[in-house]
């Protein structure tokens, strides 16, 4: 079996934008938009974390324009892949794990969709 058939790296997240997106220019000259999503855990514990704050990025110019218009508190859904990005620092190599988004949309606040739990 080929690796392409075995491996799968698909991420779909729906959550609240924690703050406005930030645009950064990397040393390579590439533009990167980064934002964080607050996502509830499926089964929160009585005492402990009930949400995760996940870092998302995109290099896609069209998606960067849409993301830049989103406001803190907006409910959004993104699709992408989990990746680990490396770069050099003055003290060595650093890395971060993030969701590299290829699609994204704002979710209308018109109430729960059919089949979704409300509690």
Secondary structure, 3 states (H helix, E strand, C coil): CCHHHHCCCCEEEEEEECCCCEEEECCCCCEEEEEEEEEECCCCCCCCCCEEEEEEEECCHHHHHHHHHCCCCCEEEEEEEEEEEEEEECCEEEEEEEEEEEEEEECCCCCCCCCCCCC
